[in-house]
Amino acid sequence: MSATRCRKCHNSYLRLKNRTLGIKK
């Protein structure tokens, strides 16, 4: 996990992942 990346971008990525997980579940 790179903490150097922008937190906003990371948040967006996490949100997208969560959405995919929710749909897959």
ZAMARFI-276237 format. One record per atom (N, C-alpha, C): x negated, y negated, z; atom name. Coordinates in Angstrom, 2 decimals, padded with zeros to 5 digits. Each point is the difference from the previous one (the first is absolute). Layout:
# residues N
PT        X        Y        Z  atom
PT        X        Y        Z    CA
...
//
This chain:
# residues 25
PT        X        Y        Z  atom
PT  -000.86   001.21   000.00     N
PT   000.86  -001.21   000.00    CA
PT  -000.88  -001.24   000.00     C
PT   000.15  -000.82  -001.01     N
PT  -000.83  -001.23  -000.06    CA
PT   000.76  -001.16   000.62     C
PT  -000.55  -000.54   001.06     N
PT   000.67  -001.13   000.68    CA
PT  -000.39  -001.31  -000.68     C
PT  -000.83   000.10  -001.05     N
PT  -000.45  -001.22  -000.68    CA
PT   001.08  -000.48  -000.98     C
PT   000.85   000.91  -000.42     N
PT   001.06  -000.38  -000.97    CA
PT   000.99  -000.95   000.66     C
PT   000.70  -000.75  -000.82     N
PT   000.99  -000.96   000.56    CA
PT   001.08   000.77   000.74     C
PT   000.41  -000.53   001.11     N
PT   001.01   000.70   000.82    CA
PT   001.34   000.01  -000.74     C
PT   000.28  -001.05  -000.72     N
PT   001.30  -000.07  -000.73    CA
PT   000.07   001.13  -001.03     C
PT  -001.08   000.17  -000.74     N
PT  -000.02   001.06  -001.04    CA
PT   000.20   001.35   000.67     C
PT  -000.68   000.20   001.11     N
PT   000.09   001.28   000.71    CA
PT   001.44   000.22   000.47     C
PT   000.61  -001.07   000.49     N
PT   001.38   000.11   000.49    CA
PT   000.91   000.43  -001.14     C
PT  -000.19  -000.61  -001.15     N
PT   000.85   000.32  -001.17    CA
PT  -000.19   001.47  -000.36     C
PT  -001.24   000.44   000.01     N
PT  -000.30   001.39  -000.35    CA
PT   000.68   000.95   000.99     C
PT  -000.10  -000.35   001.28     N
PT   000.61   000.85   001.04    CA
PT   001.51   000.04  -000.19     C
PT   000.55  -001.14  -000.33     N
PT   001.47  -000.10  -000.17    CA
PT   000.42   000.91  -001.16     C
PT  -000.76  -000.06  -001.08     N
PT   000.34   000.81  -001.18    CA
PT  -000.11   001.49   000.36     C
PT  -001.04   000.32   000.75     N
PT  -000.19   001.41   000.39    CA
PT   001.18   000.45   000.86     C
PT   000.41  -000.86   000.90     N
PT   001.11   000.34   000.89    CA
PT   001.25   000.26  -000.82     C
PT   000.21  -000.82  -001.01     N
PT   001.19   000.13  -000.86    CA
PT  -000.03   001.35  -000.71     C
PT  -001.14   000.33  -000.55     N
PT  -000.13   001.28  -000.71    CA
PT   000.23   001.16   000.97     C
PT  -000.55  -000.13   001.20     N
PT   000.16   001.07   001.00    CA
PT   001.47   000.15   000.36     C
PT   000.67  -001.13   000.18     N
PT   001.42   000.03   000.36    CA
PT   000.82   000.66  -001.10     C
PT  -000.30  -000.34  -001.25     N
PT   000.76   000.56  -001.13    CA
PT  -000.31   001.50  -000.13     C
PT  -001.26   000.35   000.20     N
PT  -000.40   001.41  -000.12    CA
PT   000.64   000.81   001.12     C
PT   000.07  -000.60   001.18     N
PT   000.58   000.72   001.14    CA
PT   001.47   000.05  -000.26     C
//
